Every structure is written in structure tokens, then in C-alpha cells.
Amino acid sequence: MKSPILEGGVFLVLCALIISVFGEEECVPYALKSTDVGFYQFSLDLLSGEEVSVDSLDASSIKTAKTYIVIDGFLSNLTTPMSRTVKDELIKIPESNVIVVDWGPLSGSTSYTGSMNPLEVGVLYDQVTQNVPLVGQKIADFVQALKDKKNIQFSQVHVVGFSLGAQIGAVAGLELLKRSGEKLARISALDPAGPKYKNGGPENRLDDTDAAFVDVYHTNRLGFGNDRKNIGHANFYINGGNQQPECESITAYVEKGICNHQFSWKFWNLAVVNDIKVCPCELKLFSKIACDCKDCERPPCENPIRTGLNLLITYAKYIFEIVSSVVDQVC
């Protein structure tokens, strides 16, 4: 049985019911204020972080260097686990900038309560998805300011986004492309959000045109993640892309899905500091599992490739064919 949260059409139906009973003001997006999107710089010398804005960039310690922008998903803020742990790994990389996006109020984090039932969370999620375009545009403004004020080129900017954060990164990338004709260097999409993003054209969801290179890590593709195939240049199906071993003991449907979904950024964190290799595999069109992997026993499969931050990126065709292969199982 599917969770009501995952049923794409349920949000509009619920919203219509709420409007009929309580009035339209009870089912509208949160106030779309630019101050609801914050940007925080972190480094080994700035562990507690420092808020920066378009106006304060000149006085900031941000340098002209490789820049990572971290975007968490639904119900997130500056201190939620993905924001915190991904940032903690990235600041270890020398000569780089790490910026964490805090879209907390617009992500629903200040409105969520633990007593909400699944239908209420579904309505909240629907409202939050309506904030995604605004947040993406604000990030595009910030990245443009990095170029104008710090001489950081789009080709130096790498977005790491989880769930709705990946969809926000796609909006930012597309917005910058429309404005300037230039692409971000890379978007690493960690189990990009599926509900509300499974249909529609590429202009409405993450795809491989949103950055010069898009790598996608599926861990809950039949649940909270996106089940569209090959939406990036490199598409990784971790342990089949849907169910993760560390979540097998969880029996509650929603909690199990969240565990599988969040495994994407846990895997990413490992791949930042470890040389993790994966095996190519072939898509199976009518299988619930994304693909069947070749034998990943030692010695590793033929042509294993690095994943995560160490993924080899080149646009020479003979390499592209390797890194664009769908992969399944960690060697």
C-alpha cells in the first residue's frame, strides 16, 4: 500500500478540501520572502559558519576557488544532518569554498510538528514544493554575485543537493543558463525528490541539461526518490536504487522510506573521503530493480569507475561512455 504522501495527486485534492472548509488562506504557500533563504560560509577556520549575502560578499573571506553549494531537502535547516555532515566532509578539501543554503522556513521546517499525520505532512510538502522555484532563483542570484564580486566562474561551482535540494539545484542551474548561456560545472543529485517531480518536461525537474555534468544517486527510487531513469550523465543505483540494507529492520512504511532516502547523502559522505568504485550494469525495462549488476566480487568487475566527489569527469566520448553507465552495486 502506498503512503498518502507519495500519491502525486493527493496534495491538490487535500488542498481543495481544506479551502472548502477553512478558506483559501489556510492552504497557500508560505510567504515568499527572500530573507527566508540564507547562505552560510564554512571552512576549517570558520567551523561555526558565517552568514553571507549578495550585499556582504565583498567583505567576506570567500576566495576565487572551487565552490561547493550544499542544499538539503524538505523540513531542513542549517543544522539538519545532511547540511551538517556533507559540509563537514567538504570543508576538508583544500583551496575551496563551502556554502550551505538554509531555506528553513520555506522548507517547512518551522511549520512541521511531530504530531502531524501523513495527510497533513503531504499538504505541507505540497506547499513547500511551490517554494522551490523561488529558492532556486535566489541561489542563482547568489552564484551570479559570486562571479561578479569574487570572480568565481560558473565552471567552478558544484552543487550538492538532497531530495528537494536537488530539484532546487536544477532550478538554479537552469536559471543561470537562461540568464547567461553558461552552465554550472556540476550538480550532484542525492536521491532527487520524486513526489510532484515524476512527470512533466525537463524544465520542471532535474535533468542532464541543468549543469555541464549531472550525477544522480538513487537510493529510494520507488518511494521518496525519483524513478525516472537516466536523468543525469551518470546514474548510480545504490544497492538496486530502492531498498538499503541498513533500513531492512524498519517495519513502518514511511520511516523505512525516509531511511532509504537519506542513505544517499550518507553514501555521498563516504565517497568524499574514500575511493569508492562501482560496476557498470544494464537497465532492465520491466524490473522494479533499476538494473542487474555484473559480479562485483573481488577482483572487481570490468571497467569499475570512481563515484562521488572523485568521479572522473571528461567529455571525451570514450570516457563518457563509461561514466554515463548506470551503476548498481558498490565494489
Buried (B, 14 or more C-beta within 10 A) or exposed (E): EEBBBBEEEBBEEBBEEBBEEEEEEEBEEBEBEEEBBBBBBBBEEEEEBBEBBBEBBEEBEBBBEBBBBBBBBBBBBBEBBBBBBBBBBBBEBEEBBBBBBBBBBBBBBEBBEEEEEBBBBBBBBBBBBBBBBBBBBBBBBBBBBBBEBBEBBBEBBBBBBBBBBBBBBBBBBBBBBEEEEEBBBBBBBBBBBBBBBBEEEBEBBBBBBBBBBBBBBBBBBBBBBBBBBBBBBBBBBBBBBBBBEEBEEBEEBBEBBBBBBBBBBBBBBBBBEEEBBBBBBEBEEEEEBBBEBBEBEEEBBEEBBBBBBBBEBEEEEEEBEBBBBBBBBBB
